[in-house]
Amino acid sequence: MHQALRLTCDKTALQANWRWLRDRSGVEAGAAVKADGYGLGARETVAALAEAGCTTFYVSTWAEAQALGVLPDGGSLAVLHGFGPDDGPAALASTARPVLNSAEQAARWREVAPGRTCDVMVDTGMNRLGLRAEEAGCLEGLEIDTLMSHLACADEDNAMNAVQLERFRQAAASIPAKRTSLANSAGICLGRDYSFDLVRPGLALYGGVPRAEAAEHIAQVARIEAQIVQRRTIRAGESGGYGATFTASADTEAAILNIGYADGYLRGFSARGCAFAGEMALPVIGRVSMDLIAVDCGAAADLKEGEWVEIDYDLPTASEQSGLSQYELLTALGKRFTRRWI
């Protein structure tokens, strides 16, 4: 069935991003593929990264683990939300490891899967998931593959980074595990003190730039295109779109594109976003609506109904345009795109 939206994912760019993150950290690099590979497709992401040499992957839930299916040979999977009271059947049917986040989860895993390997999250200041240091005794006897924590402020030059680093060093010295892991994408950019044995990039794999140090090294992975539904002239003095927030100061050629906030192109792009017809910029005019946007196509005289234009979706640029985080821009992309990998 024809769909008037395209999401094209660049496998070569994804792999190059992973290699740069691995080389920057100087240690093994895993990959967060939760939220269906940040919206791009977890199965395709895993296949591409496994081809590049990645062997450790992370999802949020056991449902995501099940949806991912069988990993490439040599690959391993961890479930970040751990082992909840309803997760027994799914976890026991899976080869994935839970990332245990509480004393209750540790006790539950010890009872249900004695001797089976797990990962453990310790909280060093995020106060989201993880054991407190004084609860480490509940881990006695568990076979821990990876001891990890998560940085709260790594995308900023924040004193909290050094605090968490020291707290994690202390935890790693007292909790036996096969390997240790602290850094996410932004944490990798903080330097090798944060690398430990394994890093866990997410955003930067998919073209996000978490810190300035990565800006010249991370390639755009996802590109989106929309089809023109109609070309029209908004006459001088006429308004366009909901709320009549745009009024034409002169006759304005507009292309109406088949994309809107139902597709993840959110209202923050109203009068701020941009599309491209080749090298010609087509600024968004008026408000983004559910299924449609209008762009000024006066610079593209030959553009007509049925043709495709590329939406400006370089993540750092689109984040500045919309006020949305780079994470939101990826994971909000809807189901009406034809997703393809090149």
VEXDREN-2710 file (C-alpha; in Angstrom, 1 decimal):
% VEXDREN-2710
k/r/px/py/pz
1/MET/0.0/0.0/0.0
2/HIS/1.3/3.4/-0.9
3/GLN/2.2/5.7/2.0
4/ALA/3.0/9.3/1.5
5/LEU/5.7/9.4/4.1
6/ARG/9.2/7.9/4.0
7/LEU/11.7/7.3/6.7
8/THR/15.0/6.3/5.3
9/CYS/17.7/4.9/7.7
10/ASP/21.4/4.9/6.7
11/LYS/23.1/1.7/7.8
12/THR/26.5/2.9/7.0
13/ALA/26.0/6.1/9.1
14/LEU/24.7/4.0/12.0
15/GLN/27.7/1.7/11.9
16/ALA/30.2/4.6/11.6
17/ASN/28.6/6.3/14.6
18/TRP/29.0/3.1/16.6
19/ARG/32.6/2.7/15.6
20/TRP/33.4/6.3/16.6
21/LEU/31.8/5.9/20.0
22/ARG/33.7/2.6/20.5
23/ASP/37.0/4.2/19.5
24/ARG/36.4/7.3/21.6
25/SER/35.7/5.2/24.7
26/GLY/38.5/2.7/24.1
27/VAL/36.5/-0.2/25.3
28/GLU/33.7/-2.5/24.2
29/ALA/30.6/-0.6/23.0
30/GLY/27.1/-2.0/23.4
31/ALA/23.9/-0.4/22.0
32/ALA/20.6/0.7/23.4
33/VAL/17.9/-0.5/21.0
34/LYS/14.9/0.2/23.2
35/ALA/11.8/1.9/21.9
36/ASP/12.1/-0.1/18.7
37/GLY/15.6/1.2/18.0
38/TYR/14.7/4.7/19.0
39/GLY/11.9/4.6/16.5
40/LEU/14.0/3.4/13.5
41/GLY/13.5/-0.4/13.9
42/ALA/15.2/-2.5/16.5
43/ARG/15.6/-5.6/14.4
44/GLU/17.3/-3.7/11.6
45/THR/19.4/-1.7/14.0
46/VAL/20.7/-4.9/15.8
47/ALA/21.5/-6.6/12.4
48/ALA/23.4/-3.5/11.2
49/LEU/25.4/-3.1/14.5
50/ALA/26.1/-6.8/14.8
51/GLU/27.6/-6.6/11.3
52/ALA/29.9/-3.9/12.6
53/GLY/30.9/-5.9/15.6
54/CYS/28.5/-5.0/18.4
55/THR/27.5/-7.9/20.6
56/THR/25.7/-6.4/23.6
57/PHE/22.2/-4.8/23.3
58/TYR/19.7/-3.2/25.6
59/VAL/15.9/-3.0/25.6
60/SER/13.6/-1.7/28.3
61/THR/11.0/-4.4/28.7
62/TRP/10.6/-8.1/28.2
63/ALA/7.9/-7.4/25.5
64/GLU/10.6/-5.5/23.6
65/ALA/13.0/-8.5/24.1
66/GLN/10.3/-10.8/22.7
67/ALA/9.6/-8.5/19.7
68/LEU/13.3/-8.3/18.9
69/GLY/13.4/-12.1/18.4
70/VAL/16.6/-14.1/18.0
71/LEU/19.9/-12.2/18.1
72/PRO/22.7/-12.7/15.7
73/ASP/25.2/-15.3/16.8
74/GLY/27.3/-14.2/19.7
75/GLY/24.9/-11.4/20.7
76/SER/23.5/-10.9/24.2
77/LEU/20.6/-8.8/25.4
78/ALA/19.7/-7.1/28.7
79/VAL/16.4/-5.8/29.9
80/LEU/16.8/-2.5/31.6
81/HIS/13.6/-2.5/33.6
82/GLY/14.6/-5.7/35.4
83/PHE/12.5/-8.5/36.7
84/GLY/9.1/-7.5/38.0
85/PRO/6.4/-9.6/39.7
86/ASP/4.7/-10.4/36.4
87/ASP/7.8/-11.0/34.3
88/GLY/8.5/-14.7/35.2
89/PRO/7.2/-16.5/32.2
90/ALA/8.7/-14.0/29.6
91/ALA/12.0/-13.9/31.4
92/LEU/12.4/-17.7/31.7
93/ALA/11.5/-18.2/28.1
94/SER/14.1/-15.7/27.0
95/THR/17.9/-15.8/27.0
96/ALA/18.1/-12.1/27.9
97/ARG/19.5/-10.9/31.3
98/PRO/17.5/-8.8/33.6
99/VAL/19.1/-5.6/34.9
100/LEU/18.1/-5.9/38.6
101/ASN/17.1/-2.6/40.1
102/SER/16.0/-3.3/43.6
103/ALA/16.4/-5.7/46.5
104/GLU/12.9/-7.1/45.6
105/GLN/14.0/-7.9/42.1
106/ALA/17.2/-9.5/43.3
107/ALA/15.3/-11.8/45.7
108/ARG/12.8/-12.6/43.0
109/TRP/15.5/-13.5/40.5
110/ARG/17.4/-15.6/43.0
111/GLU/14.2/-17.6/43.7
112/VAL/13.0/-18.0/40.2
113/ALA/16.2/-18.4/38.3
114/PRO/18.9/-19.6/40.7
115/GLY/22.4/-19.6/39.2
116/ARG/21.3/-17.7/36.0
117/THR/23.3/-14.6/35.1
118/CYS/21.9/-11.1/35.6
119/ASP/23.0/-7.5/35.3
120/VAL/22.7/-5.0/38.2
121/MET/22.0/-1.3/38.3
122/VAL/23.2/0.8/41.2
123/ASP/21.9/4.3/41.7
124/THR/24.7/6.9/42.0
125/GLY/22.5/10.0/41.9
126/MET/19.9/9.6/39.1
127/ASN/17.2/8.4/41.5
128/ARG/15.4/6.6/38.8
129/LEU/16.2/2.9/38.8
130/GLY/18.9/1.1/40.8
131/LEU/20.0/-0.2/44.2
132/ARG/21.4/2.1/46.8
133/ALA/24.9/1.4/47.9
134/GLU/23.8/0.2/51.3
135/GLU/21.5/-2.4/49.7
136/ALA/24.4/-4.2/48.0
137/GLY/24.2/-7.1/50.4
138/CYS/21.1/-8.3/48.7
139/LEU/23.2/-9.3/45.7
140/GLU/25.2/-11.9/47.5
141/GLY/25.5/-15.1/45.6
142/LEU/24.2/-13.7/42.3
143/GLU/26.1/-14.2/39.1
144/ILE/26.5/-10.6/37.8
145/ASP/27.6/-10.1/34.2
146/THR/27.5/-6.3/34.2
147/LEU/27.4/-3.8/37.1
148/MET/26.1/-0.5/35.8
149/SER/24.9/2.9/36.7
150/HIS/23.5/5.8/34.7
151/LEU/24.7/9.4/34.5
152/ALA/22.1/12.1/35.1
153/CYS/23.9/15.2/33.7
154/ALA/26.5/13.9/31.2
155/ASP/25.2/16.2/28.5
156/GLU/26.3/19.2/30.6
157/ASP/29.5/20.3/32.4
158/ASN/27.9/19.5/35.8
159/ALA/29.7/18.7/39.0
160/MET/27.3/15.8/39.4
161/ASN/29.3/13.9/36.7
162/ALA/32.4/13.6/38.9
163/VAL/30.2/12.8/42.0
164/GLN/28.6/9.9/40.1
165/LEU/31.9/8.7/38.8
166/GLU/33.4/8.4/42.3
167/ARG/30.3/6.8/43.7
168/PHE/30.4/4.2/40.9
169/ARG/34.1/3.5/41.4
170/GLN/33.3/2.7/45.1
171/ALA/30.4/0.5/44.1
172/ALA/32.5/-1.4/41.5
173/ALA/35.2/-2.0/44.1
174/SER/32.7/-3.7/46.5
175/ILE/30.3/-5.6/44.2
176/PRO/31.8/-8.5/42.2
177/ALA/30.8/-8.5/38.5
178/LYS/32.3/-9.7/35.2
179/ARG/32.4/-6.1/33.9
180/THR/31.3/-2.6/34.7
181/SER/29.5/0.1/32.7
182/LEU/28.6/3.8/33.4
183/ALA/28.8/5.9/30.2
184/ASN/25.9/6.6/27.8
185/SER/26.4/8.6/24.6
186/ALA/27.1/11.8/26.5
187/GLY/29.2/10.0/29.1
188/ILE/31.5/8.7/26.3
189/CYS/32.3/12.3/25.4
190/LEU/33.4/13.1/29.0
191/GLY/36.5/11.0/28.5
192/ARG/37.9/7.6/29.2
193/ASP/37.7/7.9/33.0
194/TYR/34.0/7.2/32.4
195/SER/34.5/4.2/30.1
196/PHE/35.1/1.3/32.6
197/ASP/34.7/-2.0/30.7
198/LEU/31.7/-1.3/28.5
199/VAL/29.8/1.8/27.3
200/ARG/26.1/1.9/26.4
201/PRO/25.5/4.5/23.7
202/GLY/22.0/5.2/22.5
203/LEU/21.2/8.6/21.0
204/ALA/24.5/9.2/19.3
205/LEU/24.1/5.9/17.4
206/TYR/21.1/7.3/15.6
207/GLY/22.5/10.7/14.7
208/GLY/22.0/12.6/17.9
209/VAL/24.8/14.9/19.1
210/PRO/24.9/14.7/22.9
211/ARG/27.8/17.0/23.5
212/ALA/29.9/19.4/21.4
213/GLU/32.8/16.9/21.4
214/ALA/30.7/14.6/19.1
215/ALA/29.5/17.3/16.7
216/GLU/31.9/16.7/13.9
217/HIS/31.9/12.9/14.2
218/ILE/28.2/11.8/14.4
219/ALA/26.5/11.3/11.0
220/GLN/22.8/11.7/10.3
221/VAL/21.1/8.3/10.2
222/ALA/17.3/9.1/9.8
223/ARG/15.9/11.2/6.9
224/ILE/12.2/11.8/6.4
225/GLU/10.4/12.8/3.3
226/ALA/6.8/13.9/2.7
227/GLN/4.7/14.0/-0.4
228/ILE/2.9/17.2/-1.7
229/VAL/-0.8/16.9/-1.5
230/GLN/-1.6/20.2/-3.1
231/ARG/0.1/23.4/-4.3
232/ARG/-1.8/26.6/-3.8
233/THR/-1.4/30.4/-3.8
234/ILE/-2.2/32.2/-0.5
235/ARG/-3.1/35.6/-1.7
236/ALA/-1.7/38.8/-0.1
237/GLY/-3.7/39.5/3.1
238/GLU/-5.0/36.0/3.4
239/SER/-4.2/33.8/6.4
240/GLY/-3.3/30.1/6.5
241/GLY/-3.7/27.3/9.0
242/TYR/-5.2/26.9/12.4
243/GLY/-5.4/30.1/14.4
244/ALA/-4.6/32.2/11.3
245/THR/-1.1/32.6/12.7
246/PHE/0.3/33.1/9.2
247/THR/-0.8/36.0/7.1
248/ALA/0.7/36.5/3.6
249/SER/2.3/39.9/3.1
250/ALA/2.4/39.1/-0.6
251/ASP/1.0/36.4/-2.8
252/THR/2.7/33.2/-1.4
253/GLU/3.2/29.9/-3.2
254/ALA/2.5/27.1/-0.7
255/ALA/3.0/23.4/-0.8
256/ILE/0.7/21.4/1.5
257/LEU/2.6/18.3/2.7
258/ASN/1.2/15.1/4.0
259/ILE/2.8/15.2/7.5
260/GLY/1.8/16.5/10.9
261/TYR/1.9/16.0/14.6
262/ALA/0.2/12.6/14.3
263/ASP/3.4/11.5/12.5
264/GLY/5.7/13.0/15.2
265/TYR/6.3/16.2/13.3
266/LEU/5.1/18.2/16.3
267/ARG/3.7/21.7/16.7
268/GLY/7.0/23.0/17.9
269/PHE/8.0/23.2/14.2
270/SER/5.1/25.7/13.5
271/ALA/6.6/28.6/11.6
272/ARG/10.1/27.3/12.5
273/GLY/10.7/24.1/10.7
274/CYS/11.9/23.6/7.1
275/ALA/11.8/21.3/4.2
276/PHE/14.1/21.0/1.1
277/ALA/13.5/20.5/-2.6
278/GLY/17.0/19.7/-3.6
279/GLU/19.1/22.6/-2.2
280/MET/16.1/25.0/-2.0
281/ALA/14.8/25.7/1.5
282/LEU/11.0/25.6/2.0
283/PRO/10.2/27.2/5.4
284/VAL/7.1/26.0/7.3
285/ILE/4.4/28.6/7.4
286/GLY/1.6/28.6/10.0
287/ARG/0.8/25.9/12.4
288/VAL/1.6/22.2/12.1
289/SER/-1.8/20.4/12.1
290/MET/-2.5/16.7/12.7
291/ASP/-1.8/15.4/9.2
292/LEU/-0.6/18.4/7.2
293/ILE/1.8/21.3/7.1
294/ALA/2.3/24.2/4.7
295/VAL/5.7/25.3/3.4
296/ASP/6.6/28.3/1.3
297/CYS/7.6/26.9/-2.0
298/GLY/8.1/30.2/-3.9
299/ALA/11.8/29.2/-4.5
300/ALA/10.7/26.0/-6.2
301/ALA/8.6/27.1/-9.2
302/ASP/8.3/23.6/-10.7
303/LEU/7.4/21.7/-7.6
304/LYS/4.0/20.1/-8.0
305/GLU/1.4/17.7/-6.4
306/GLY/2.7/14.2/-5.9
307/GLU/6.4/15.1/-5.6
308/TRP/8.5/14.5/-2.6
309/VAL/10.4/16.9/-0.4
310/GLU/12.8/16.2/2.5
311/ILE/12.0/17.5/5.9
312/ASP/14.9/19.1/7.7
313/TYR/15.4/16.4/10.4
314/ASP/19.1/16.7/11.2
315/LEU/18.6/16.1/14.9
316/PRO/20.6/19.0/16.5
317/THR/19.1/21.4/14.0
318/ALA/15.6/20.1/14.3
319/SER/15.9/20.3/18.1
320/GLU/16.8/24.0/17.9
321/GLN/13.9/24.6/15.5
322/SER/11.3/22.9/17.6
323/GLY/12.4/23.1/21.2
324/LEU/12.1/19.3/21.5
325/SER/14.9/17.1/22.6
326/GLN/16.7/15.0/20.1
327/TYR/15.4/11.9/21.8
328/GLU/11.8/13.0/21.4
329/LEU/12.4/13.8/17.7
330/LEU/13.4/10.2/17.0
331/THR/11.0/8.3/19.2
332/ALA/7.9/10.3/18.4
333/LEU/8.0/9.4/14.7
334/GLY/4.8/7.7/13.9
335/LYS/3.6/4.5/12.1
336/ARG/2.6/6.1/8.8
337/PHE/6.1/6.2/7.4
338/THR/7.4/3.6/5.0
339/ARG/10.6/2.6/6.8
340/ARG/13.5/1.5/4.7
341/TRP/17.2/0.9/5.2
342/ILE/19.9/1.8/2.7
END
